[in-house]
Amino acid sequence: MSNIDSITGKRILNEGGRGGPLTEDHQGMRACHQDDLEWTNLRYEGQYAKMMFHPTAEDPTIPNAGIVRYEKGSGHPLHNHYFAQVWYILEGQFRIEGKLYGKGAMIFHPDPHFESALETVETGAILYVQYVGPHTRQGAIYEGRFNMKERRPLEEETTAV
């Protein structure tokens, strides 16, 4: 057996991978609690986010992962992305493509994808996990989307990303 990990190309620290990280590249878990964060403005009116993890300049492959709260009547128009994402509806009712989705529904958007218009029928919350697209290699967007000081008018928002 080789002392080099075939995926990372790094030296194996402990043979068999028991008792600690396999290589110096293997990282431990990170944890965050929603109560430790304040709600921030999301891109569209009536939407607020607590993104517990998000890409940074130092680590651009971290996913956008957290909770998005939608006020009744809020929504978003049809738009496009190059990253991939999964939504899990925690509460509320959302109309997408004429169908209602509620608590317990999971929605997957591959990369690249379009998001159909969404209307919040009943106030709710969705767990978002947006991540680097395996095909496009494009990461999720955090800055200027999930932490906006002031929202831009809808007509100034792009449908491209």
C-alpha positions as CSV (number, residue, x, y, z in Angstrom):
1,M,0.0,0.0,0.0
2,S,1.3,3.5,-0.9
3,N,2.0,6.1,1.7
4,I,0.5,8.7,-0.6
5,D,-3.2,9.4,-0.8
6,S,-4.3,8.9,-4.4
7,I,-6.9,11.8,-4.2
8,T,-5.0,14.6,-2.4
9,G,-1.4,13.5,-3.4
10,K,-0.5,14.0,0.3
11,R,1.4,11.7,2.6
12,I,-0.9,9.5,4.6
13,L,-0.5,10.4,8.3
14,N,-2.0,7.2,9.8
15,E,-2.2,4.0,7.8
16,G,-5.8,2.9,7.3
17,G,-7.2,6.3,8.2
18,R,-8.1,5.5,11.8
19,G,-7.5,7.7,14.8
20,G,-7.3,11.1,13.0
21,P,-7.1,12.8,9.7
22,L,-5.9,10.7,6.8
23,T,-3.7,13.5,5.4
24,E,-2.8,17.1,6.3
25,D,-5.5,18.2,3.8
26,H,-8.4,16.5,5.7
27,Q,-10.4,19.0,7.6
28,G,-12.6,18.7,10.7
29,M,-16.2,19.7,10.8
30,R,-17.4,23.3,11.3
31,A,-20.6,24.1,13.2
32,C,-22.8,27.1,13.5
33,H,-26.2,27.7,15.1
34,Q,-28.9,29.9,13.6
35,D,-29.4,31.8,16.9
36,D,-25.9,33.1,16.7
37,L,-26.7,35.1,13.5
38,E,-28.8,38.1,12.7
39,W,-31.2,38.0,9.7
40,T,-29.7,39.8,6.7
41,N,-31.4,41.1,3.6
42,L,-31.6,38.8,0.7
43,R,-31.7,39.9,-2.9
44,Y,-35.5,40.2,-3.2
45,E,-38.0,42.1,-1.1
46,G,-39.6,40.1,1.8
47,Q,-36.7,37.6,2.0
48,Y,-34.1,37.4,4.8
49,A,-31.3,35.0,5.3
50,K,-29.1,33.4,7.9
51,M,-26.3,31.9,5.9
52,M,-24.4,29.9,8.4
53,F,-21.7,29.0,5.9
54,H,-20.7,30.9,2.7
55,P,-17.8,31.3,0.3
56,T,-15.0,33.6,1.2
57,A,-11.9,34.9,-0.7
58,E,-9.8,32.5,1.4
59,D,-12.1,29.5,0.8
60,P,-14.3,30.0,-2.3
61,T,-15.6,26.4,-2.4
62,I,-17.5,26.7,0.9
63,P,-21.2,26.4,0.0
64,N,-23.9,29.0,0.8
65,A,-25.7,27.0,3.5
66,G,-28.4,28.4,5.8
67,I,-32.0,29.4,6.2
68,V,-34.0,31.8,4.0
69,R,-37.1,33.3,5.5
70,Y,-39.9,34.4,3.1
71,E,-42.7,36.8,4.0
72,K,-46.1,36.0,2.6
73,G,-46.4,37.5,-0.9
74,S,-42.7,37.7,-1.5
75,G,-41.0,35.8,-4.3
76,H,-38.5,36.0,-7.1
77,P,-38.7,36.1,-10.9
78,L,-37.4,33.5,-13.3
79,H,-33.6,33.7,-13.2
80,N,-30.5,31.6,-13.9
81,H,-27.4,30.3,-12.0
82,Y,-24.2,28.4,-12.8
83,F,-23.9,26.7,-9.4
84,A,-25.9,23.8,-8.1
85,Q,-28.3,23.9,-5.1
86,V,-30.7,22.0,-2.9
87,W,-33.7,23.5,-1.0
88,Y,-35.5,21.8,1.8
89,I,-38.8,23.5,2.9
90,L,-38.9,23.8,6.6
91,E,-42.2,25.6,6.8
92,G,-44.7,27.6,4.7
93,Q,-46.2,27.2,1.2
94,F,-44.5,28.2,-2.0
95,R,-46.0,28.2,-5.6
96,I,-43.5,27.2,-8.3
97,E,-44.5,26.5,-11.8
98,G,-48.2,26.4,-10.7
99,K,-47.7,23.8,-8.1
100,L,-47.7,24.2,-4.3
101,Y,-44.7,23.0,-2.3
102,G,-44.7,22.8,1.5
103,K,-42.9,21.5,4.6
104,G,-40.8,18.4,3.9
105,A,-40.4,19.1,0.1
106,M,-36.9,19.0,-1.3
107,I,-36.0,20.7,-4.5
108,F,-32.8,20.1,-6.5
109,H,-31.4,22.5,-9.1
110,P,-28.5,21.1,-11.1
111,D,-25.8,23.2,-12.7
112,P,-26.3,25.3,-14.7
113,H,-30.0,25.9,-14.0
114,F,-32.9,28.3,-14.1
115,E,-35.1,28.9,-11.2
116,S,-38.7,29.4,-12.1
117,A,-40.7,32.2,-10.5
118,L,-41.5,31.6,-6.9
119,E,-44.4,33.0,-4.9
120,T,-44.7,32.7,-1.2
121,V,-48.3,31.7,-0.5
122,E,-47.8,31.3,3.3
123,T,-44.9,32.7,5.3
124,G,-42.1,30.1,5.4
125,A,-38.5,29.1,5.6
126,I,-36.3,27.1,3.3
127,L,-32.9,25.5,4.1
128,Y,-30.6,26.4,1.2
129,V,-27.4,24.6,0.2
130,Q,-25.8,26.1,-2.8
131,Y,-22.5,24.7,-4.0
132,V,-19.8,24.6,-6.7
133,G,-21.4,23.1,-9.8
134,P,-19.7,19.8,-10.7
135,H,-20.1,20.6,-14.4
136,T,-19.6,24.4,-14.6
137,R,-17.1,24.6,-11.7
138,Q,-18.8,27.9,-10.7
139,G,-19.4,28.6,-7.1
140,A,-22.4,30.0,-5.3
141,I,-22.6,33.8,-4.9
142,Y,-22.8,35.3,-1.4
143,E,-21.5,38.9,-1.5
144,G,-24.2,41.2,-2.8
145,R,-26.9,38.6,-2.7
146,F,-27.3,37.3,0.9
147,N,-25.9,40.2,2.9
148,M,-27.3,43.3,1.1
149,K,-27.4,46.5,3.1
150,E,-30.0,47.9,0.6
151,R,-31.9,45.9,-2.0
152,R,-31.7,47.1,-5.6
153,P,-34.9,47.6,-7.5
154,L,-36.1,44.4,-9.2
155,E,-35.6,45.9,-12.7
156,E,-31.9,46.4,-11.8
157,E,-31.4,42.7,-10.9
158,T,-29.9,40.5,-13.5
159,T,-31.5,37.2,-14.5
160,A,-28.1,35.8,-15.6
161,V,-26.6,34.7,-12.2
